[in-house]
Amino acid sequence: MIEKRIELKDPAQALILFGQHDSNLKTLREGLGIKVVARDTTLKIYGEAEQVGRACEVVSSVLAAIESGSIVSASGAAELLSLKIEGKKHKRTTDELDDYLLVSLRTKGQEIYVKSILNHTVVFCIGPAGTGKTYLAVMMAVSFLKKGLVDKIVLVRPAVEAGEKLGFLPGDFQAKISPYLRPLYDSLYDLLDVDAVRHYKEKDIIEIIPLAYMRGRTLNSSFIILDEAQNTTSVQMKMFLTRLGINSRAVVTGDITQIDLKEKQSGLVRVQKILKGIKGVDFVYMTNADIIRHPIIQKILEAYEREKA
């Protein structure tokens, strides 16, 4: 009998790899006939040389997937562990993608976008109005919630004025910010019935809030969407991205041709350079060809682009 020791980089990796109540380690132990002892970020594997070597290969493969961002939850790690133990390749197929779709995809850009959300921890989708950036992000959030891959959906928008002062609008603060959050509600009500949305909101499973309310929070096992991100400053963007907790993922959407900030550079513009090349982070760019609203919208956008040129 031999012993092999594997040191994980941080507790976050351990939570994903080991599973709830070490359930993933039980799968590893029973699947390969070895003994496993886990403490903090250290994993010890005991057994015959062949089985221990196989177990180390399986664990290394799962850790590589966690580090790349393609696995972000304990359930995802469990799925990959089982496949590796059985000697099968882990590959997302079109059929598997279809399992997440609550509506049909209409363009190639939308397909690239949804696949990116499946395979990355943080996804930025940048493109013009009408391409489904927000709607598809909400659809994927609902799918993840229904599959038990996350425990909570958090939908976020900056409350930035676009020509009309908040102080001139009627009502208290909640009434003033409600119009900014309305597009997120519209997407939810299209994907879930009214009673389901009400239930999820009452149980705090779905939360729709202004960006300012995110400060100081850490969100675990959550699907977090930042909409209209072109209207965030760089400081706000950093604040939002650092709210991401264990087993969570984020989707950031925006149109950098519609920036309403006054005298400040958009955080969505800067983040493309800052986070370029980081594993687990992906940028998806939609074009006018991905517009799925009324056909005249594409002509209107093209007309504005010609006028600006």
Protein Blocks (a to p, Z undefined) as FASTA:
>chain_A
ZZdddddfbfklmmmmnoghhlmmmmmmmmnopacddehjaccdeddfklmmmmmmmmmm
mmmmmmnopacbfklmmmmmmmmmnopacdddfklmmmmpmbdcfbfklmmmmmmmmmpm
bdcddddehilmmmmmmmmmmmmmmnopafbdcdddddddehiafklpgcdfklmmmmmm
mmmmmmmmmmpcfklmmmmmmnomaccddfklmgopacehiacddehklmpcfklmmmmm
mmpcghiacdddddfklccbehiacfklmmmmmmgoiahiacddddfklpcbdfklmmmm
mmmmmmmZZ
